Amino acid sequence: MGKKKRNKLSNKSTLPEEIWGEILARLPIKPILRFRRVSRLWRSLIDDPQFTSMHLKTLKDRQESRLLVLEQHVTCTTKQLCTIRRADTFRQMSKHKFSVGYYTDYEATGYINGVLCLKKYMKDYKELAKIFLWNPSLKKAFDVRLPQLAESIGNFDIDCAFGYDPIKKDYKIVASLHAQDEVDFPKRVEIYTFSDNYWERVTLKKGPCFWDKEAPKSYLDGVIYWMGIDPNKTTTKGKFPHLVSFHVGNEVFNYIELPNCDIIDTQSHERFPSILDKCIALVDIFPDYTNIWVMRGSSWSKQYTFNLQLYENCFYLRSDGNLLFGGEKGGAFSYNLRSQEKKLLAKSYMKPPIFTSDYVESFELRVDGYEDQVVFSFPLEELNVINIER
């Protein structure tokens, strides 16, 4: 009798579908995947692309402080690690183990909406073996066919940039072919569109500077940014006079002039783009100090200057103003630009990672209509995903 009453109450208290969607969108991926089996209604609700967008926006707004870190591959091992870490302590929460050979390695070209673009290559010959998009939350990957420029005969490097068109809600990859061991303008450029699963060659006019191949990339509001380089250092901007930008929606390349250098002739000078307070920023590293510039509109302004030796040690500037870097004798540190507080995060961390980004769970990359061989589980073995902290 009591059981019947509970069932009746349960039926009367059924919530509208929109409310269920808002409730589920606040949950992590794992319980949602379990709830997907509860009923056909919940399954159709969770599989709806609108739910994917709502879930992603909800988790982004909550700003959970976690990092996705692609670690350096230790040559004598057969595994390369991708870890999820707490941003405030750098404590490892979980890790994915990628199987690699002695001559192979993984590189990350960008991380957007919970999707990581990875390259697998033969590191001695710098031969590109594979490009794929991977969602660590779903442990699913999409195999991107290689561009035609990968078939080029000779000593060439292939650089990639990863972006997202927020209007058409589509991902794109820019692949550029460069002469190996040279600083140059790309010999050839192809653009991959995820929805079409197709590469298209584009005609490119030479700009005011060369492209710094394999330089760090930053993505903001539908535009990808990376460094332009002038090896002759003929200007007051040193060897990095411009940013190269690519508008993902209209597929237009542009060049943004950078502020002058304090010291032009130094060999120990790094510049790379980043994001700070939802604006494109420039990290300008010299031997004994660092400048942080921010671009608002079309003009640059110097926001911060601080005395830290970051050359070849800085690995990530978070949008909230926390700069992450490695110590000269190991360890991982953070420096808050606003409070000027330096903090030791991990004493035993030996080598700065090759890629770091703020981590967010998402249902992006749930692809239908493709043959089984292009969508696969990654890492291949379920045991490769090890949870350390919940």
N, C-alpha and C positions, 0 to 999 in steps of 0.2 A: 504494500500500500504506500509506504513512504517512498519507495523507489519510483512508483508511478507519478507521485506528486513531483518528485525531482525532475522527471522527464518532461512533465507539463510545464514546469517553471522554466526549464532549459529552452523549450520551444518558444515560450512567450518572450524570453529575453534575447531572442536572436537579433543581432545588430545588423544594420544595413551594410551592404557590401563595401561601400566607401569607408565606413568606420573600421571594418576589419582590415582593409588595406592600410589605413593609417597606423593601426596598432602593429601589424606585422612589419611595416617598414621601419619600425624602431628597433627591431631585433637583429642580432647577428645572423650570418649566413647559415650556420649549422642548424639551429632550431627551425629556421624557415624551410630548409630542405626537408626536415622531418614533417613539419606541418603540411607540406605540399601533398603528403600521402593521406591526409585526414579525409578529404572529400574532393569530388570533382569541382565544386565551386571554388575551394581554396586553391586547387591546382591551376584552374584557369585564371584566377586572380593573380597568383604569383608569377605565372608564365606571361602575363600581359606586359608588353614593353613599357607601358606607362608606370607599372609597379617598379620596374628596374630603375627608371629615372627618379621616381619618388624615393625609393630606398637609398639610392646613391646620394641624393640631395640631403636627405635626413641625416645620414652618417657624416657627410661633409660638414653640415652645420653644427654637429656635436663636437667636431674637432678633437677626436680622440688622439692622444699624443703617442702615435706609434710610427716606426720607421721601417721601410723596406730597404734592406742592405744586401747588395751583391758583393760578396767577399772576394778577395784575391785568391786565385787558385794556386795552392802550393804544388810546385812541379812534381814532387815525388809521390803525390797522392792521386787516387783515381776519382776523387769527389771534389766538386766545387760547391760552396755553400751559398744559399740565399736565405738570409735570416730576417725575422720580424723582431724588432727591438723596441723597448720603451724609450721614448724620446727624452724623458727627464733623467733616466738613470743609465741608459744604453744597455739595460739588462735584456738578455736574449729570452724571448717568449716562445718562439718556435723556429724551426729551420727546415729547409728543403735541401736535399742532397742531389746535385746533378752529377750523373756519371760522365766522366771525361777521360780521354786517353792522354798519354804523355804529350802528344803534339796538338791536342785540341783544347779549346777554351771557349767560354761564353763572355759576351759583352752585352751590356744593356744600352739601348739608344734612347729610351724615354719611358715614362710611366704616367699614364693618364687614365683617370676614372677607374682605377683598379686593374688596368691592363698594362703589362710590361712587354715592350718590344725587345726581343733578344736576337743576337747574332751568334752563331756557332761557326768558328773558323779554325783553320789549321795555322797555329801560331808561328811556326818556323817559316812557312811559305806565305803566310798572310792570305791564304786562299779561303774565300767565303764558302762555307759548306751548307748553311741553313739560315733562314730567317723565319721567326714565328712569333705570334702574339700569344701571351700567356696570362691567364687570370689565376693568381695563386689561391684566391678564395674558393674557386670551383675546381682547382687542380686540372683545368682543361686548357688546351692550347690549339691554336689554329695555324696550320702549316702554310706559310706564304711561299708561293712559287718564286724561284729566284729570277731576278731581272735578266734581260738579255745581256746587259753589260757584264754580268758575271762570267760570261763565256769568252770575254776578251783574252786574247793570247798576248803574253808578255808580262812584264813586272808592273802590276797595278795594285792599288789599294781601293777598296770600296767602303765608302762612308755612308751612314744612314742617319736620317732624322725622322722622328715620329711625332705626328700631330693629330688633331681632332677638329672636325668642322662642327661647331655647336648648332649651326642652322640646319644642316642636313643630317646631323647626328651620325657622322661617318668618320672612320679613321683613315689616315693616309701615311705613307712612308715615302720619303725622298731618298733615293739612292744616287750617289755620285761617284764617278770613276776618276781616279787620280793616278798620275805616274808615281811609282813607288820611290820612296826616299827623296822626293822632290816637293817643294812648295809651289803650287801652281793653281790655275783655274781648272775646274772639272773638264775632263775630256768629253764626258757624256753624262746626262742626267735623265733619270726615269722616275716617274711618280706612280705609286701603287695606291689604288682605291679599294678599300675593304669590301664595300657593298658590291662592286663589280668583279672582285677577285682578278684584277687585271693591271698590268704595268703599261704605262704610256710614256714614250720618249718625248721630251720637250726640248725646244730650241731655246738656248740661253745666250743672252748678250753678256759680254764681259763687263764686269763692274770695276769700281775704283780700287779693288784689292783682290787678292787671292782668297780662297776658302781655307780655313784652318781645319784640315781633315781630322776627324776623330776628336775634335774639341768638344767640351761639354755643351749640351744643348739645354735650353730652357723653353718651356711652353707656357703661354698666357693668352687666354681669351681668343683662341683660334689662330695664333701666330707662333711660329717656332723661331728661336733666335740662337745664333752661334757666332763665333769670332771670325772676322776677316783678318788677314795677316799680310804685312809688307816686310819681307825679310831684309830689305835694304835699309829700313828704319829712316826713310828720307824725310819724315815729317816730325812735328813736335808731339805727335801722338805715339811715338815709338813704333814698335813692329806690329801693334794691334790698333790700326786707325779706325776701323769700322766694325759694326755688327752686321752680319748678314741676317735678313729676316725672310720668312716664307709665310705668306697668308694662305692658310690651308683651304679656305673656301674658294677663293678665286684663283689660286695657284699662281700668285705673283711674287717674284723675288724682289727684294729691295735692300738698300744699304743705308745704315744709320751712322752718322758721324759721331765719334766718341770724343770725350773731353781730352785735353792735353795731358801728357804725362809729367809728373814731377821730375823724374829722372829718365832721360831718353836712352842713354847708352848702356845701361846695366843689362847684363845677361840674366840676372836673377829677377825677372819681372814676369808676373802672371796676370792675365786678365781673363775673366769669364763672366757670362751673364747669369743672373739668378732672379728670383722673385722676392720682393720685400714690400709688405703692406699693399699687396695686390697691384704693384707696379713693377715694371722691368727694372732691374738693378744691375750695376756693374761692380764686381769685386776686383779691386786694383791692388795687387800684392807686390810690395818691394821688400828688399832684404830685411829691413828693421821695423817696418810699419805697414799698415794697410789702410786704404781709403775705400769707402762704400759710397757709390754714386747712385742716384735714383732719377729716372726719367719721368717727368710729368709733362704731358703734352708732347712738345718736340724739343724740350730743353732739359739739360742735365744739371743737377745740383748735388754738391758734395754733402752727404748727410752725416757721415761718421769718419773719424780718423783715430786709430788706436795703435799702440806699440806692442805688436805681437809678431814673432817670427813664424810666419805661416807658409813660406815658400815651399811648394811641393808637399805640404801637409794638410792644407785646408780641403775638406771634402764635401761640405754641404752648408748652405745658408738657408735656414728655415724662414718661411714667410713671416713668422712672428718675431724675428730678430735674433734668434739664437744661431750662432755660428759654430759648426762642429769641425774639429780638426784633430790631427794626431800629433803626439809629442815627438821631439827629436829622438828620444830613447824609448819610444813606444807609449802606449796608453791612448785613450780617447778623451777629449776635452770639449767643453762648450764655453762660449763667451757670449754673454748677453749684451747686445749693442746699446740697449737703453740703460741698464743698471751698471754696465761695465764690470760685471761679475764673471770671473773665470772659475770654472768648476771641473774637477776631475770626475769623469764618468766611469771609466774602466781602466784600471791600472795595468792589467795583463794583456790588453788589446795591442797586438804587435804591428800590423800593417794597415794603413788607411784603406778603406774599401774602394772598389773601382766604380761603384754607383750607389747613391743614396737618395731616397725620396720619402716624403710623407706617405704612410700606408693607409689605404682605405679599402674596406671590403665592398664588393659589388657583384651584381649579376651580369655585368657586361660580358660580351663575347659568347652568349648562348646562341649558337648558330644552328640554323636548320636549313635543309635543302642542299647540303654539300655531301659529297661522297665520304665514306667513313675514313678514308686514308688521310684526309686533310684536317680532321678534327681528332685529337688524341689526348689521352691522359698524360699529364706531365707534373712532376717526374713520373717515370713509367711504373715504378714500384711504390705501392701505398706505404710501405715501411720507410720510404725516403722522407716522409713528412713526420717530424717528431715534435710533439707538443711538450714544452718545458714548463710553461706557466699559463694558466687560464685567466 
